[in-house]
Amino acid sequence: MRLTVHFKKVVGILIVSVIFTSIVTGVGFYYAVHIPIVNQSIVSVDIEKGDSFNRIIEKLREQGLPIQPFLFKLLALSNNSYKKIKTGEYQFDKGLNLQGILSQLVQGKTKRYGITFPEGWTFKQMLQKIASNPSLQHTLPAMNDPAFTAKLGLEYSHPEGGFFPDTYFFDKQTTDVALLKRAQLKMQTILQQEWQNKADNLPFKTPYEALILASIVEKETAASEERPKIAGVFIERLNQAMPLQTDPTVIYGMGDSYAGDIKSKDLLTVTPYNTYVIKGLPPTPIAMPGRAAISAVLHPERGHWLYFVARGDGTHVFSSTLAEHNAAVETYQRNKP
């Protein structure tokens, strides 16, 4: 009888101890998982393909994070999170706890890089910016390589104007080709959207022709309110079979020989882009136009203007006759100091 009572007491003590230990362990686990462990402002870790979970823990600890491997493994095993971790470069912000770190790894919330291509840039400038970015993976062959066009899947043999100017965000080691294809798709999408809603009686047979003129408008003015009016001037010239006579096309046709100014002989030199000696549009765009320039040529401001001259403050004076234009040139160009 006494033995039975003693045995029951021992069992009871053991049960209480187990319960107490479980509570203490559970509370300890909860706090270990939920207390902040990122004490610096930002911690960066690069998780690469092939990294084991043990290696991931090592990398986190190498960055000064006080991670207890057993607890982190226990947390990751609870819902098989360790199988769902995605590769990439991660940034963990100050105040993040163990649960937050694991969630970020599983969700693939990697550090994002950005690259900006301004409106009016040429494709050459775009390539130079890409080539100088160390976070991109560089896979493009030289532009004169036959594989260049094939790798990008270009619709046209000349890539100019086929990529939308914008800021693009990407993960580290995204390929240059993948980035360019995003810009290419965005340009195609925006051009088609604008083309579907274009005004009537425009001198364009294809969206590509509109893109060519949009690139000229983009280079002619940075004043957004003037774009539809400048587009109207060029469209009126096209309708009257007049040369466009726009300096940016001449400059583009000069290529690397352009040294900062246009001389009289340059206006007489025949190139496919010299719109002083050829009629109609040049064969390709001369830059990357933004949406506003594309919209302007597809919704131009109609009038009788055939000329415009820069005032020197970023805006232009528009004229309907050559006499008016010459007077404006005299006022704003020839009397410059």
N, C-alpha and C positions, 0 to 999 in steps of 0.2 A: 504494500500500500504506500509506504513512504517513498519507495523507489519510483513508483508511478508518478507521485506528486513532484518529486525532484526532477524526473524526466520532463514532465510538462513545463516546469519552470525553465529548464535549460532550453527547451524548444521555443518557448515564449521569448526568452532573451535573444535567441538566435534570430527569430522572426523580426523582433523589434530592431535588432542590429542591422539586419538586411534592409529593412525599410528605411532606417535612419541613414545607412550608407547610400542607398539608392537616391534618397532625397538630397543628401549632400552632394553626391556625384552629379545628379541632375541639375541642381542649382549651379554647381561649379561648371558644368558643361554649358549651361545657358549663358552664364556670364562670360565664359571663355569665348563663346561664339559671338556674342552681341556687344562686347565692349570694343571701343575703337582701338585698332592696332596700327593705323596709318597716322603717324604723328608728324611726319614731314608734310610740306605743302603738297607735293606730288611725288608719287613713286612710279617709275616706268619699268615694265617687265616685258620682254619679248618671248612669247611662247611659240616655239618652232615646231614644224611637222616632225613627228617622231619622238617628241619629248614625253617621257613617262610621267606618271603622276608624282613619283618620287622626285624626278628632275624638276618638275614644276614647283614643288615645295622648296627644293634647294634654291631655285632662282628667286623665289619670293623672300626667302631668308637672307640670301646674298644682298638683297636691297635693304636689309635692316628691319624687316617685318618680324616681330616676335611670335612667329607661328609655331604652335605645338603640333608636330606631325601627326601624332595619334588622334588628336581631336579633329584636325582638318580631314584626315582620312575617314574618321567616323562620320563626320558631317557629309562628306562626299559620297560615302557608301549608302547613306540613308535613303537616297532616291536615285542612285546610280549616276550622280552628277559627274563623277570622274570620267564617265564615258562620253560626256556631252561637251567637254571643254573644247573650244575652238582656238585655232592658231591665230597669231597676230600680235601686234604691239599694243600693250595695255597701259593706261594711266589710271592709277588709283588715287583718288583725292583724299585730303586730310579728313580724318574722322570716320573713315570707312572701317567696318568690322569684318570679321571672317566670313560671315554669311554674305555680306555685300560683295566681297572679293570673289567668292565662288559664283554668285549670281551673275556678276559681270563677265566672268570667264565662260560661263555656260551660254549666256545670251550673245556672246561675241561682240560686246561693246568695246571695240578696239579704238585706239587713238586715231583720229581723222586728220589728214593733212589737206591743205587747200592750195590750189593753183589758180591764178586769175589771168585770163586772156582779154585784154581791153578791146572794146569796139574800135574798128579801124586798123587793127594790127594785120600784118601779112602772115601768110602761112610760114614763111621763113622765120619771122620773129617768134611765132608760136613754137616752132621746133626748137629754136635756141633756148626758149624758156623751159621746155620739157627736158632738153639735154642737160641743163644746169641744175635740175632738181634731183637731189641725192635720194629722195624717198621713193622715186619711181624706179621700176625695173626697165632698163633700156634694152629693147629688142628690135627696134626699127633698123632696117638696112639703110644705106645712103639713099638720098632722094633720087639720085640718077640710076639707082639699081632697079632693074625690071621687077624685082620682087617687092619693091616698095608699094607700087600701086596694087598689086595682088594681095599683099598682106593687109592693107587697109580696106580692100574691097571697094575701091573708089568707083563711083558711077561715071566720072569723067576722068580723062587722062591727066588733067591739070587739077591739083587739089585746092587751088586758091579759092577762098570764099565758101568752101564746103563745110566749115566747122563753126559752130555758134560761139561767139565771144561771151564768156561768163566766168563765174568762179565755180570750180568743180572740187568736190571733196572726195578723198580716196583713202584707202588703207595703205599702209606701208608695203612697198614692193608690188603694188598694182602695176601692170605693164603699161608702157606708153601707148601701145596699140589699143588696149582696153579703154584708156582715157580718151584717145582720139575718136574712137568709135562712139563713145557717149556724146561727144561734142558734135559728131557728124549726124547722129540720129536726132539730136535736138534741133539742128539746123533744118534737117529734112522735115521734121514735124512742124516747126514754126512756119517754114516757107509754105507748106501745103495748107496749113490753117489760114494763113493770110491770103493765099491764092484763091481759096474757096469763096472768100468774101470780097474779092477785088471789085473795083469800080468798072463800069462799062467803057468800051471804046478805048482801051489801052493798046499801045503798039507792041504788045508782047505775045508771042506765040506759045511760049513755055514759061514755067516758073523760073527756069535757069536764066532766061533773059532778064526777068525782073530782078533776080539776084545780082546780075552784073551791074544794072543801073543802081541798085541799092548800095552796092559797094562804092560807087562813085559819089553818091549823095553822102554816104558816111564820111568819106574823105574830104568833101567840100565844106562841111560845116559841123561845128560842135553845138550849135544853137538848135535845140530840139524843135523850137517853134518854127524854124525856117525850113526844116526838111521837106514838108509837103510843097512849099513854094518853089524850092530849088528843084525838086522832082518835077514840078509842073513846067519849069523852064526847059529841062532836058526832054521831057515828053513832047512839048510843043516843037522843039527843034527836030526831034525824030519824025514827027508828023509832017513837018515841012521839008524833010530830007536835007536838013542843014547839019554840018558837022557839029559834034558836041563841044569841041574846043575847050576841054577841061584839063587843067594842068596836072592833076593827080594821075591821069592815065599816061601822060607823057613821062612823068617821073617813074612810074612803074615800068614803062617800056625801056627806060634808060638803065634799069638794074643797078649794078654796083658802080656804074660810071657816074651816077648822080652824086654831086658834091655839095649840094645845099642850095643851088640856084639853077634856074633854067635860062639858057642863052638863046638868042634868036635862031642859031643854027639847030638847036635841039627841037625847036618847033617845026623845022623843015625836014628833019631827019625822019625817014619813013620807018616806022616799026608797026607791028600789028596793034599797038596800044596808043599810037599817036593820033588822037582824035582831032588834031588840027589838019591832018592830011588824009584821014580816012573818014568816011561817012558811016553812020550807024554806030552800033555798040562794039566795043573791043571784044575779042574772042572769049575772054574769061573775066570773072570778077578780079578786082585789083586789091581786095582786102576782105576782112571779115565784117560784114554789116550786122548791126544789132537789129532787134525787132522793130524799133521805131523807124529806122531807115527803110526796112522792107515794107512796113505799113505805108510809109510816105509815098513810095513809088507805085503802090497798088491803090492808094487813095490820095492822089495828088491834088494840090490846090490849083484849080484851073484858072487861067487868065491869058493875057496877051504878052506876058513877059518873055523876052528872048535872051536877055542878058542879065548878069549880075556882077557886081564888083565888091570886094571886101572893103569895109570901112576902116578896118584896123582894130576894131574892138570885139571881133568875133562875129559880127553881124554883117549883112550885105545890103547894098542898094540895088533894087531891081528896076530894069528899064524895058520898054517895049520897042524902042527904036535905037538904031545905031548912034544917032546923034545924041540921044539922051545918055546912052552908055558911055560915049566918048567924053561927055561932060562930067560924068561921075568918075571916070578914070582920072581925068585931069584933076578933079577935086581931091580924091582920096588916094591916088597912087603916085602920080607924077610929082606932086608937091611934097612928098615925104622928105623929111630931113635926111 
